[in-house]
Amino acid sequence: MMNNTLRNQCNVPPGSVITGKWNGNRYRVLKELGFGANGIVYLAELNGQFAALKLSNNGMSITSEMNILKAFSKVQGSALGPSLLEADDWEKSGIILPFYVMEYIKGDSFLEFIKAKGPSWTGVLMLQLLTSLEVLHDQGWVFGDLKPENLIVTTPAYKVRCIDVGGTTKQGRSIKEFTEFFDRGYWGLGSRKADQQYDLFAAALVMINASYPKRFQKKGDGQKQIMEAVNVKAELRPYKNVIEKAITGRYQNANQMRQDIMGVLSRRSNGTVSSTRQTNKGYTKQKRQTLKNMQPQTRTQAKKKKGGFAETFLLVMIVSLLYAIYLYGQIM
Protein backbone atom coordinates (compact mmCIF):
# COMPACT_ATOMS: atom_id res chain seq x y z
CA MET A 1 0.00 0.00 0.00
CA MET A 2 1.28 3.45 -0.86
CA ASN A 3 2.22 5.62 2.14
CA ASN A 4 0.82 9.14 2.46
CA THR A 5 4.26 10.77 2.25
CA LEU A 6 4.96 9.17 -1.11
CA ARG A 7 1.49 10.09 -2.40
CA ASN A 8 1.89 13.72 -1.30
CA GLN A 9 5.42 14.15 -2.64
CA CYS A 10 4.81 12.40 -5.96
CA ASN A 11 1.36 13.76 -6.70
CA VAL A 12 1.54 15.70 -9.98
CA PRO A 13 -1.59 17.31 -11.50
CA PRO A 14 -2.23 16.99 -15.26
CA GLY A 15 -0.59 19.78 -17.21
CA SER A 16 2.43 19.94 -14.90
CA VAL A 17 5.92 19.72 -16.36
CA ILE A 18 8.59 17.43 -14.92
CA THR A 19 12.04 18.65 -15.93
CA GLY A 20 15.01 16.32 -15.60
CA LYS A 21 17.78 17.83 -13.48
CA TRP A 22 20.60 16.19 -15.43
CA ASN A 23 19.30 15.51 -18.95
CA GLY A 24 17.02 18.54 -19.12
CA ASN A 25 14.10 16.82 -20.87
CA ARG A 26 10.72 18.38 -20.11
CA TYR A 27 7.83 15.94 -19.72
CA ARG A 28 4.28 17.28 -19.72
CA VAL A 29 2.07 15.14 -17.46
CA LEU A 30 -1.22 14.10 -19.08
CA LYS A 31 -2.77 11.78 -16.51
CA GLU A 32 -2.04 9.22 -13.82
CA LEU A 33 -1.81 5.65 -15.08
CA GLY A 34 -1.39 3.83 -11.79
CA PHE A 35 0.27 3.78 -8.40
CA GLY A 36 1.82 1.30 -6.02
CA ALA A 37 3.98 0.95 -2.95
CA ASN A 38 7.03 2.49 -4.60
CA GLY A 39 5.73 5.27 -6.81
CA ILE A 40 3.21 6.72 -9.23
CA VAL A 41 3.20 6.16 -13.00
CA TYR A 42 2.05 8.98 -15.28
CA LEU A 43 1.30 9.24 -18.97
CA ALA A 44 3.59 11.99 -20.17
CA GLU A 45 4.45 13.66 -23.45
CA LEU A 46 7.84 14.74 -24.79
CA ASN A 47 8.19 16.31 -28.25
CA GLY A 48 4.89 14.82 -29.38
CA GLN A 49 5.74 11.31 -28.18
CA PHE A 50 3.93 9.49 -25.38
CA ALA A 51 5.84 7.78 -22.57
CA ALA A 52 5.17 6.32 -19.13
CA LEU A 53 7.02 8.13 -16.35
CA LYS A 54 7.41 6.58 -12.90
CA LEU A 55 8.08 9.03 -10.07
CA SER A 56 9.18 7.92 -6.60
CA ASN A 57 10.79 9.08 -3.40
CA ASN A 58 12.70 5.80 -3.10
CA GLY A 59 15.93 5.93 -5.06
CA MET A 60 16.87 2.31 -4.30
CA SER A 61 13.53 1.06 -5.61
CA ILE A 62 13.86 3.10 -8.80
CA THR A 63 17.38 1.77 -9.39
CA SER A 64 16.24 -1.81 -8.83
CA GLU A 65 13.34 -1.49 -11.27
CA MET A 66 15.57 0.09 -13.92
CA ASN A 67 18.02 -2.81 -13.58
CA ILE A 68 15.14 -5.23 -14.13
CA LEU A 69 14.02 -3.38 -17.27
CA LYS A 70 17.60 -3.40 -18.54
CA ALA A 71 17.80 -7.15 -17.96
CA PHE A 72 14.54 -7.66 -19.85
CA SER A 73 15.80 -5.61 -22.78
CA LYS A 74 18.69 -8.05 -23.24
CA VAL A 75 16.29 -10.88 -24.03
CA GLN A 76 15.92 -10.84 -27.80
CA GLY A 77 12.35 -11.13 -29.09
CA SER A 78 10.93 -10.76 -25.60
CA ALA A 79 7.90 -8.66 -24.68
CA LEU A 80 8.30 -9.06 -20.93
CA GLY A 81 8.14 -5.43 -19.99
CA PRO A 82 8.31 -1.90 -21.39
CA SER A 83 11.55 -0.56 -22.81
CA LEU A 84 13.56 1.75 -20.56
CA LEU A 85 14.09 5.16 -22.20
CA GLU A 86 15.94 7.23 -19.61
CA ALA A 87 16.33 8.04 -15.91
CA ASP A 88 16.77 11.36 -14.14
CA ASP A 89 15.92 13.37 -11.02
CA TRP A 90 13.28 16.06 -10.55
CA GLU A 91 13.57 18.81 -7.99
CA LYS A 92 10.18 19.61 -6.45
CA SER A 93 9.90 22.14 -3.62
CA GLY A 94 13.49 21.53 -2.61
CA ILE A 95 13.10 17.73 -2.62
CA ILE A 96 14.92 15.56 -5.17
CA LEU A 97 12.64 12.86 -6.59
CA PRO A 98 14.10 10.19 -8.88
CA PHE A 99 12.15 9.03 -11.90
CA TYR A 100 12.55 6.86 -14.95
CA VAL A 101 10.81 6.96 -18.31
CA MET A 102 9.70 3.88 -20.19
CA GLU A 103 7.78 2.86 -23.28
CA TYR A 104 4.05 3.59 -23.08
CA ILE A 105 2.17 0.39 -23.87
CA LYS A 106 -1.28 1.17 -25.23
CA GLY A 107 -4.07 -1.35 -24.97
CA ASP A 108 -6.72 -2.84 -22.72
CA SER A 109 -6.18 -4.30 -19.30
CA PHE A 110 -6.41 -8.08 -19.17
CA LEU A 111 -9.85 -8.10 -17.54
CA GLU A 112 -11.22 -5.40 -19.85
CA PHE A 113 -10.12 -7.41 -22.88
CA ILE A 114 -11.74 -10.62 -21.59
CA LYS A 115 -14.94 -8.74 -20.76
CA ALA A 116 -15.11 -7.31 -24.30
CA LYS A 117 -14.07 -10.42 -26.25
CA GLY A 118 -15.39 -13.21 -24.03
CA PRO A 119 -13.92 -15.85 -21.66
CA SER A 120 -12.87 -18.08 -24.58
CA TRP A 121 -9.84 -15.80 -24.99
CA THR A 122 -8.49 -16.48 -21.49
CA GLY A 123 -6.60 -19.62 -22.48
CA VAL A 124 -5.11 -18.04 -25.59
CA LEU A 125 -3.78 -15.06 -23.66
CA MET A 126 -2.40 -17.36 -20.97
CA LEU A 127 -0.29 -19.13 -23.60
CA GLN A 128 1.44 -15.84 -24.34
CA LEU A 129 1.82 -14.94 -20.68
CA LEU A 130 3.39 -18.30 -19.84
CA THR A 131 5.83 -17.92 -22.72
CA SER A 132 6.96 -14.60 -21.26
CA LEU A 133 7.19 -16.09 -17.78
CA GLU A 134 9.37 -18.91 -19.08
CA VAL A 135 11.83 -16.41 -20.53
CA LEU A 136 11.75 -14.38 -17.31
CA HIS A 137 12.40 -17.47 -15.19
CA ASP A 138 15.27 -18.53 -17.44
CA GLN A 139 16.87 -15.16 -16.63
CA GLY A 140 16.69 -15.94 -12.91
CA TRP A 141 13.74 -13.68 -12.03
CA VAL A 142 10.21 -14.14 -10.69
CA PHE A 143 7.57 -11.55 -11.60
CA GLY A 144 6.10 -11.69 -8.10
CA ASP A 145 3.13 -9.34 -8.18
CA LEU A 146 1.45 -11.03 -11.13
CA LYS A 147 -2.15 -9.83 -11.52
CA PRO A 148 -4.45 -8.55 -14.28
CA GLU A 149 -3.73 -4.93 -13.37
CA ASN A 150 -0.11 -5.53 -14.38
CA LEU A 151 -1.02 -7.02 -17.76
CA ILE A 152 -1.91 -5.10 -20.92
CA VAL A 153 -3.30 -6.61 -24.13
CA THR A 154 -2.04 -4.44 -26.97
CA THR A 155 -4.05 -3.64 -30.07
CA PRO A 156 -4.34 -4.47 -32.89
CA ALA A 157 -1.82 -7.31 -32.48
CA TYR A 158 -3.40 -8.73 -29.30
CA LYS A 159 -0.16 -9.30 -27.42
CA VAL A 160 0.04 -9.66 -23.64
CA ARG A 161 2.62 -7.31 -22.16
CA CYS A 162 3.76 -7.12 -18.55
CA ILE A 163 3.90 -3.70 -16.91
CA ASP A 164 4.95 -2.45 -13.46
CA VAL A 165 7.97 -4.61 -12.73
CA GLY A 166 8.23 -3.34 -9.16
CA GLY A 167 7.48 -6.77 -7.69
CA THR A 168 10.01 -8.64 -9.83
CA THR A 169 12.40 -10.53 -7.53
CA LYS A 170 15.54 -12.62 -7.96
CA GLN A 171 14.79 -16.30 -7.55
CA GLY A 172 15.49 -17.59 -4.06
CA ARG A 173 14.75 -14.31 -2.30
CA SER A 174 11.57 -13.20 -0.54
CA ILE A 175 8.83 -11.78 -2.77
CA LYS A 176 9.02 -7.97 -2.67
CA GLU A 177 5.43 -7.10 -3.53
CA PHE A 178 2.28 -9.19 -3.72
CA THR A 179 -1.50 -8.90 -3.90
CA GLU A 180 -3.37 -11.23 -1.55
CA PHE A 181 -5.71 -12.87 -4.06
CA PHE A 182 -2.76 -14.00 -6.22
CA ASP A 183 -0.42 -14.87 -3.33
CA ARG A 184 -0.09 -18.57 -2.44
CA GLY A 185 0.85 -17.62 1.12
CA TYR A 186 -2.52 -15.92 1.57
CA TRP A 187 -4.28 -19.14 0.52
CA GLY A 188 -2.08 -21.29 2.74
CA LEU A 189 -0.62 -23.10 -0.25
CA GLY A 190 3.04 -22.19 -0.01
CA SER A 191 5.65 -19.68 1.05
CA ARG A 192 6.51 -16.25 -0.31
CA LYS A 193 9.86 -17.44 -1.59
CA ALA A 194 10.54 -16.30 -5.15
CA ASP A 195 10.41 -19.45 -7.27
CA GLN A 196 8.82 -20.39 -10.57
CA GLN A 197 5.86 -22.06 -8.87
CA TYR A 198 4.98 -18.77 -7.17
CA ASP A 199 4.32 -17.14 -10.56
CA LEU A 200 2.46 -20.18 -11.88
CA PHE A 201 0.15 -20.12 -8.86
CA ALA A 202 -0.58 -16.46 -9.59
CA ALA A 203 -1.15 -17.26 -13.29
CA ALA A 204 -3.84 -19.78 -12.31
CA LEU A 205 -5.52 -17.16 -10.12
CA VAL A 206 -5.41 -14.70 -13.04
CA MET A 207 -7.48 -17.22 -15.00
CA ILE A 208 -9.94 -17.44 -12.10
CA ASN A 209 -10.06 -13.65 -11.76
CA ALA A 210 -11.16 -13.46 -15.41
CA SER A 211 -14.33 -15.32 -14.38
CA TYR A 212 -14.63 -13.62 -10.98
CA PRO A 213 -13.79 -9.93 -11.71
CA LYS A 214 -14.70 -8.89 -8.14
CA ARG A 215 -12.55 -11.69 -6.66
CA PHE A 216 -13.38 -13.30 -3.31
CA GLN A 217 -11.79 -13.69 0.10
CA LYS A 218 -10.31 -16.81 1.65
CA LYS A 219 -12.65 -18.78 3.89
CA GLY A 220 -11.35 -22.00 5.35
CA ASP A 221 -9.39 -24.45 3.21
CA GLY A 222 -7.77 -22.40 0.42
CA GLN A 223 -7.30 -25.21 -2.09
CA LYS A 224 -10.84 -26.51 -1.60
CA GLN A 225 -12.33 -23.03 -1.99
CA ILE A 226 -10.39 -22.30 -5.17
CA MET A 227 -11.36 -25.58 -6.80
CA GLU A 228 -15.01 -25.15 -5.83
CA ALA A 229 -14.92 -21.75 -7.54
CA VAL A 230 -13.52 -23.43 -10.66
CA ASN A 231 -16.29 -26.02 -10.68
CA VAL A 232 -18.98 -23.32 -10.57
CA LYS A 233 -17.86 -21.64 -13.81
CA ALA A 234 -18.39 -23.54 -17.07
CA GLU A 235 -15.55 -21.66 -18.79
CA LEU A 236 -13.09 -22.71 -16.07
CA ARG A 237 -14.00 -26.38 -15.77
CA PRO A 238 -11.98 -27.46 -18.84
CA TYR A 239 -8.90 -26.00 -17.07
CA LYS A 240 -9.62 -27.73 -13.75
CA ASN A 241 -6.59 -30.01 -13.85
CA VAL A 242 -4.32 -27.20 -15.05
CA ILE A 243 -5.38 -24.90 -12.23
CA GLU A 244 -5.15 -27.62 -9.59
CA LYS A 245 -1.61 -28.53 -10.65
CA ALA A 246 -0.59 -24.87 -10.67
CA ILE A 247 -1.93 -24.04 -7.19
CA THR A 248 -0.40 -27.18 -5.66
CA GLY A 249 3.06 -26.54 -7.16
CA ARG A 250 3.12 -29.60 -9.42
CA TYR A 251 4.46 -27.75 -12.46
CA GLN A 252 8.23 -27.52 -12.65
CA ASN A 253 8.20 -24.69 -15.17
CA ALA A 254 5.92 -22.41 -17.18
CA ASN A 255 6.29 -24.47 -20.35
CA GLN A 256 4.64 -27.49 -18.69
CA MET A 257 1.60 -25.41 -17.77
CA ARG A 258 1.56 -23.91 -21.24
CA GLN A 259 1.54 -27.33 -22.89
CA ASP A 260 -1.41 -28.45 -20.76
CA ILE A 261 -3.39 -25.34 -21.69
CA MET A 262 -2.54 -25.96 -25.34
CA GLY A 263 -3.99 -29.44 -24.92
CA VAL A 264 -7.23 -28.02 -23.52
CA LEU A 265 -7.54 -25.55 -26.39
CA SER A 266 -6.79 -28.27 -28.91
CA ARG A 267 -9.61 -30.46 -27.61
CA ARG A 268 -12.03 -27.54 -27.53
CA SER A 269 -11.02 -26.49 -31.03
CA ASN A 270 -11.63 -29.97 -32.42
CA GLY A 271 -15.13 -29.85 -30.97
CA THR A 272 -16.04 -26.52 -32.56
CA VAL A 273 -14.47 -26.67 -36.03
CA SER A 274 -17.54 -28.01 -37.81
CA SER A 275 -19.99 -25.63 -36.09
CA THR A 276 -17.96 -22.54 -36.99
CA ARG A 277 -16.80 -23.45 -40.48
CA GLN A 278 -19.38 -21.25 -42.22
CA THR A 279 -18.78 -18.31 -39.87
CA ASN A 280 -15.06 -18.47 -40.53
CA LYS A 281 -15.38 -18.30 -44.33
CA GLY A 282 -15.27 -14.53 -44.48
CA TYR A 283 -12.07 -14.31 -42.48
CA THR A 284 -9.78 -11.94 -44.37
CA LYS A 285 -6.08 -12.30 -45.10
CA GLN A 286 -5.34 -9.17 -43.09
CA LYS A 287 -7.14 -10.50 -40.01
CA ARG A 288 -5.35 -13.82 -40.29
CA GLN A 289 -2.03 -11.99 -40.39
CA THR A 290 -2.97 -10.00 -37.29
CA LEU A 291 -3.71 -13.22 -35.42
CA LYS A 292 -0.47 -14.80 -36.60
CA ASN A 293 1.39 -11.78 -35.25
CA MET A 294 0.03 -12.43 -31.77
CA GLN A 295 1.73 -15.82 -31.51
CA PRO A 296 4.35 -15.89 -28.76
CA GLN A 297 7.98 -16.13 -29.79
CA THR A 298 10.71 -17.63 -27.65
CA ARG A 299 14.48 -18.02 -27.79
CA THR A 300 14.16 -21.75 -28.40
CA GLN A 301 11.81 -21.67 -31.40
CA ALA A 302 14.65 -22.27 -33.83
CA LYS A 303 15.48 -25.49 -31.96
CA LYS A 304 11.87 -26.72 -32.05
CA LYS A 305 10.95 -26.34 -35.71
CA LYS A 306 9.43 -29.77 -36.01
CA GLY A 307 6.85 -29.26 -33.26
CA GLY A 308 6.69 -25.51 -33.63
CA PHE A 309 4.88 -25.48 -36.97
CA ALA A 310 2.11 -27.76 -35.73
CA GLU A 311 1.69 -25.74 -32.54
CA THR A 312 1.58 -22.43 -34.42
CA PHE A 313 -0.96 -23.81 -36.90
CA LEU A 314 -3.12 -25.08 -34.04
CA LEU A 315 -2.96 -21.79 -32.16
CA VAL A 316 -3.81 -19.76 -35.27
CA MET A 317 -6.78 -22.05 -35.89
CA ILE A 318 -7.97 -21.71 -32.29
CA VAL A 319 -7.68 -17.93 -32.27
CA SER A 320 -9.30 -17.69 -35.69
CA LEU A 321 -12.27 -19.68 -34.44
CA LEU A 322 -12.58 -17.59 -31.31
CA TYR A 323 -12.40 -14.37 -33.28
CA ALA A 324 -14.93 -15.63 -35.80
CA ILE A 325 -17.33 -16.60 -33.02
CA TYR A 326 -16.90 -13.15 -31.49
CA LEU A 327 -17.59 -11.42 -34.82
CA TYR A 328 -20.61 -13.63 -35.44
CA GLY A 329 -21.97 -12.68 -31.99
CA GLN A 330 -21.47 -8.99 -32.76
CA ILE A 331 -23.37 -9.29 -36.05
CA MET A 332 -26.25 -11.23 -34.53
C-alpha positions as CSV (number, residue, x, y, z in Angstrom):
1,M,0.0,0.0,0.0
2,M,1.3,3.5,-0.9
3,N,2.2,5.6,2.1
4,N,0.8,9.1,2.5
5,T,4.3,10.8,2.3
6,L,5.0,9.2,-1.1
7,R,1.5,10.1,-2.4
8,N,1.9,13.7,-1.3
9,Q,5.4,14.2,-2.6
10,C,4.8,12.4,-6.0
11,N,1.4,13.8,-6.7
12,V,1.5,15.7,-10.0
13,P,-1.6,17.3,-11.5
14,P,-2.2,17.0,-15.3
15,G,-0.6,19.8,-17.2
16,S,2.4,19.9,-14.9
17,V,5.9,19.7,-16.4
18,I,8.6,17.4,-14.9
19,T,12.0,18.7,-15.9
20,G,15.0,16.3,-15.6
21,K,17.8,17.8,-13.5
22,W,20.6,16.2,-15.4
23,N,19.3,15.5,-19.0
24,G,17.0,18.5,-19.1
25,N,14.1,16.8,-20.9
26,R,10.7,18.4,-20.1
27,Y,7.8,15.9,-19.7
28,R,4.3,17.3,-19.7
29,V,2.1,15.1,-17.5
30,L,-1.2,14.1,-19.1
31,K,-2.8,11.8,-16.5
32,E,-2.0,9.2,-13.8
33,L,-1.8,5.6,-15.1
34,G,-1.4,3.8,-11.8
35,F,0.3,3.8,-8.4
36,G,1.8,1.3,-6.0
37,A,4.0,1.0,-3.0
38,N,7.0,2.5,-4.6
39,G,5.7,5.3,-6.8
40,I,3.2,6.7,-9.2
41,V,3.2,6.2,-13.0
42,Y,2.1,9.0,-15.3
43,L,1.3,9.2,-19.0
44,A,3.6,12.0,-20.2
45,E,4.5,13.7,-23.5
46,L,7.8,14.7,-24.8
47,N,8.2,16.3,-28.2
48,G,4.9,14.8,-29.4
49,Q,5.7,11.3,-28.2
50,F,3.9,9.5,-25.4
51,A,5.8,7.8,-22.6
52,A,5.2,6.3,-19.1
53,L,7.0,8.1,-16.4
54,K,7.4,6.6,-12.9
55,L,8.1,9.0,-10.1
56,S,9.2,7.9,-6.6
57,N,10.8,9.1,-3.4
58,N,12.7,5.8,-3.1
59,G,15.9,5.9,-5.1
60,M,16.9,2.3,-4.3
61,S,13.5,1.1,-5.6
62,I,13.9,3.1,-8.8
63,T,17.4,1.8,-9.4
64,S,16.2,-1.8,-8.8
65,E,13.3,-1.5,-11.3
66,M,15.6,0.1,-13.9
67,N,18.0,-2.8,-13.6
68,I,15.1,-5.2,-14.1
69,L,14.0,-3.4,-17.3
70,K,17.6,-3.4,-18.5
71,A,17.8,-7.2,-18.0
72,F,14.5,-7.7,-19.8
73,S,15.8,-5.6,-22.8
74,K,18.7,-8.0,-23.2
75,V,16.3,-10.9,-24.0
76,Q,15.9,-10.8,-27.8
77,G,12.4,-11.1,-29.1
78,S,10.9,-10.8,-25.6
79,A,7.9,-8.7,-24.7
80,L,8.3,-9.1,-20.9
81,G,8.1,-5.4,-20.0
82,P,8.3,-1.9,-21.4
83,S,11.5,-0.6,-22.8
84,L,13.6,1.8,-20.6
85,L,14.1,5.2,-22.2
86,E,15.9,7.2,-19.6
87,A,16.3,8.0,-15.9
88,D,16.8,11.4,-14.1
89,D,15.9,13.4,-11.0
90,W,13.3,16.1,-10.6
91,E,13.6,18.8,-8.0
92,K,10.2,19.6,-6.4
93,S,9.9,22.1,-3.6
94,G,13.5,21.5,-2.6
95,I,13.1,17.7,-2.6
96,I,14.9,15.6,-5.2
97,L,12.6,12.9,-6.6
98,P,14.1,10.2,-8.9
99,F,12.1,9.0,-11.9
100,Y,12.5,6.9,-14.9
101,V,10.8,7.0,-18.3
102,M,9.7,3.9,-20.2
103,E,7.8,2.9,-23.3
104,Y,4.1,3.6,-23.1
105,I,2.2,0.4,-23.9
106,K,-1.3,1.2,-25.2
107,G,-4.1,-1.3,-25.0
108,D,-6.7,-2.8,-22.7
109,S,-6.2,-4.3,-19.3
110,F,-6.4,-8.1,-19.2
111,L,-9.9,-8.1,-17.5
112,E,-11.2,-5.4,-19.9
113,F,-10.1,-7.4,-22.9
114,I,-11.7,-10.6,-21.6
115,K,-14.9,-8.7,-20.8
116,A,-15.1,-7.3,-24.3
117,K,-14.1,-10.4,-26.2
118,G,-15.4,-13.2,-24.0
119,P,-13.9,-15.9,-21.7
120,S,-12.9,-18.1,-24.6
121,W,-9.8,-15.8,-25.0
122,T,-8.5,-16.5,-21.5
123,G,-6.6,-19.6,-22.5
124,V,-5.1,-18.0,-25.6
125,L,-3.8,-15.1,-23.7
126,M,-2.4,-17.4,-21.0
127,L,-0.3,-19.1,-23.6
128,Q,1.4,-15.8,-24.3
129,L,1.8,-14.9,-20.7
130,L,3.4,-18.3,-19.8
131,T,5.8,-17.9,-22.7
132,S,7.0,-14.6,-21.3
133,L,7.2,-16.1,-17.8
134,E,9.4,-18.9,-19.1
135,V,11.8,-16.4,-20.5
136,L,11.8,-14.4,-17.3
137,H,12.4,-17.5,-15.2
138,D,15.3,-18.5,-17.4
139,Q,16.9,-15.2,-16.6
140,G,16.7,-15.9,-12.9
141,W,13.7,-13.7,-12.0
142,V,10.2,-14.1,-10.7
143,F,7.6,-11.5,-11.6
144,G,6.1,-11.7,-8.1
145,D,3.1,-9.3,-8.2
146,L,1.4,-11.0,-11.1
147,K,-2.2,-9.8,-11.5
148,P,-4.4,-8.6,-14.3
149,E,-3.7,-4.9,-13.4
150,N,-0.1,-5.5,-14.4
151,L,-1.0,-7.0,-17.8
152,I,-1.9,-5.1,-20.9
153,V,-3.3,-6.6,-24.1
154,T,-2.0,-4.4,-27.0
155,T,-4.0,-3.6,-30.1
156,P,-4.3,-4.5,-32.9
157,A,-1.8,-7.3,-32.5
158,Y,-3.4,-8.7,-29.3
159,K,-0.2,-9.3,-27.4
160,V,0.0,-9.7,-23.6
161,R,2.6,-7.3,-22.2
162,C,3.8,-7.1,-18.5
163,I,3.9,-3.7,-16.9
164,D,4.9,-2.4,-13.5
165,V,8.0,-4.6,-12.7
166,G,8.2,-3.3,-9.2
167,G,7.5,-6.8,-7.7
168,T,10.0,-8.6,-9.8
169,T,12.4,-10.5,-7.5
170,K,15.5,-12.6,-8.0
171,Q,14.8,-16.3,-7.6
172,G,15.5,-17.6,-4.1
173,R,14.8,-14.3,-2.3
174,S,11.6,-13.2,-0.5
175,I,8.8,-11.8,-2.8
176,K,9.0,-8.0,-2.7
177,E,5.4,-7.1,-3.5
178,F,2.3,-9.2,-3.7
179,T,-1.5,-8.9,-3.9
180,E,-3.4,-11.2,-1.5
181,F,-5.7,-12.9,-4.1
182,F,-2.8,-14.0,-6.2
183,D,-0.4,-14.9,-3.3
184,R,-0.1,-18.6,-2.4
185,G,0.9,-17.6,1.1
186,Y,-2.5,-15.9,1.6
187,W,-4.3,-19.1,0.5
188,G,-2.1,-21.3,2.7
189,L,-0.6,-23.1,-0.3
190,G,3.0,-22.2,0.0
191,S,5.7,-19.7,1.0
192,R,6.5,-16.2,-0.3
193,K,9.9,-17.4,-1.6
194,A,10.5,-16.3,-5.1
195,D,10.4,-19.5,-7.3
196,Q,8.8,-20.4,-10.6
197,Q,5.9,-22.1,-8.9
198,Y,5.0,-18.8,-7.2
199,D,4.3,-17.1,-10.6
200,L,2.5,-20.2,-11.9
201,F,0.2,-20.1,-8.9
202,A,-0.6,-16.5,-9.6
203,A,-1.2,-17.3,-13.3
204,A,-3.8,-19.8,-12.3
205,L,-5.5,-17.2,-10.1
206,V,-5.4,-14.7,-13.0
207,M,-7.5,-17.2,-15.0
208,I,-9.9,-17.4,-12.1
209,N,-10.1,-13.7,-11.8
210,A,-11.2,-13.5,-15.4
211,S,-14.3,-15.3,-14.4
212,Y,-14.6,-13.6,-11.0
213,P,-13.8,-9.9,-11.7
214,K,-14.7,-8.9,-8.1
215,R,-12.5,-11.7,-6.7
216,F,-13.4,-13.3,-3.3
217,Q,-11.8,-13.7,0.1
218,K,-10.3,-16.8,1.6
219,K,-12.7,-18.8,3.9
220,G,-11.3,-22.0,5.4
221,D,-9.4,-24.5,3.2
222,G,-7.8,-22.4,0.4
223,Q,-7.3,-25.2,-2.1
224,K,-10.8,-26.5,-1.6
225,Q,-12.3,-23.0,-2.0
226,I,-10.4,-22.3,-5.2
227,M,-11.4,-25.6,-6.8
228,E,-15.0,-25.1,-5.8
229,A,-14.9,-21.7,-7.5
230,V,-13.5,-23.4,-10.7
231,N,-16.3,-26.0,-10.7
232,V,-19.0,-23.3,-10.6
233,K,-17.9,-21.6,-13.8
234,A,-18.4,-23.5,-17.1
235,E,-15.5,-21.7,-18.8
236,L,-13.1,-22.7,-16.1
237,R,-14.0,-26.4,-15.8
238,P,-12.0,-27.5,-18.8
239,Y,-8.9,-26.0,-17.1
240,K,-9.6,-27.7,-13.8
241,N,-6.6,-30.0,-13.8
242,V,-4.3,-27.2,-15.0
243,I,-5.4,-24.9,-12.2
244,E,-5.2,-27.6,-9.6
245,K,-1.6,-28.5,-10.7
246,A,-0.6,-24.9,-10.7
247,I,-1.9,-24.0,-7.2
248,T,-0.4,-27.2,-5.7
249,G,3.1,-26.5,-7.2
250,R,3.1,-29.6,-9.4
251,Y,4.5,-27.8,-12.5
252,Q,8.2,-27.5,-12.6
253,N,8.2,-24.7,-15.2
254,A,5.9,-22.4,-17.2
255,N,6.3,-24.5,-20.3
256,Q,4.6,-27.5,-18.7
257,M,1.6,-25.4,-17.8
258,R,1.6,-23.9,-21.2
259,Q,1.5,-27.3,-22.9
260,D,-1.4,-28.4,-20.8
261,I,-3.4,-25.3,-21.7
262,M,-2.5,-26.0,-25.3
263,G,-4.0,-29.4,-24.9
264,V,-7.2,-28.0,-23.5
265,L,-7.5,-25.5,-26.4
266,S,-6.8,-28.3,-28.9
267,R,-9.6,-30.5,-27.6
268,R,-12.0,-27.5,-27.5
269,S,-11.0,-26.5,-31.0
270,N,-11.6,-30.0,-32.4
271,G,-15.1,-29.8,-31.0
272,T,-16.0,-26.5,-32.6
273,V,-14.5,-26.7,-36.0
274,S,-17.5,-28.0,-37.8
275,S,-20.0,-25.6,-36.1
276,T,-18.0,-22.5,-37.0
277,R,-16.8,-23.5,-40.5
278,Q,-19.4,-21.2,-42.2
279,T,-18.8,-18.3,-39.9
280,N,-15.1,-18.5,-40.5
281,K,-15.4,-18.3,-44.3
282,G,-15.3,-14.5,-44.5
283,Y,-12.1,-14.3,-42.5
284,T,-9.8,-11.9,-44.4
285,K,-6.1,-12.3,-45.1
286,Q,-5.3,-9.2,-43.1
287,K,-7.1,-10.5,-40.0
288,R,-5.3,-13.8,-40.3
289,Q,-2.0,-12.0,-40.4
290,T,-3.0,-10.0,-37.3
291,L,-3.7,-13.2,-35.4
292,K,-0.5,-14.8,-36.6
293,N,1.4,-11.8,-35.3
294,M,0.0,-12.4,-31.8
295,Q,1.7,-15.8,-31.5
296,P,4.4,-15.9,-28.8
297,Q,8.0,-16.1,-29.8
298,T,10.7,-17.6,-27.6
299,R,14.5,-18.0,-27.8
300,T,14.2,-21.7,-28.4
301,Q,11.8,-21.7,-31.4
302,A,14.7,-22.3,-33.8
303,K,15.5,-25.5,-32.0
304,K,11.9,-26.7,-32.1
305,K,10.9,-26.3,-35.7
306,K,9.4,-29.8,-36.0
307,G,6.8,-29.3,-33.3
308,G,6.7,-25.5,-33.6
309,F,4.9,-25.5,-37.0
310,A,2.1,-27.8,-35.7
311,E,1.7,-25.7,-32.5
312,T,1.6,-22.4,-34.4
313,F,-1.0,-23.8,-36.9
314,L,-3.1,-25.1,-34.0
315,L,-3.0,-21.8,-32.2
316,V,-3.8,-19.8,-35.3
317,M,-6.8,-22.0,-35.9
318,I,-8.0,-21.7,-32.3
319,V,-7.7,-17.9,-32.3
320,S,-9.3,-17.7,-35.7
321,L,-12.3,-19.7,-34.4
322,L,-12.6,-17.6,-31.3
323,Y,-12.4,-14.4,-33.3
324,A,-14.9,-15.6,-35.8
325,I,-17.3,-16.6,-33.0
326,Y,-16.9,-13.2,-31.5
327,L,-17.6,-11.4,-34.8
328,Y,-20.6,-13.6,-35.4
329,G,-22.0,-12.7,-32.0
330,Q,-21.5,-9.0,-32.8
331,I,-23.4,-9.3,-36.1
332,M,-26.3,-11.2,-34.5
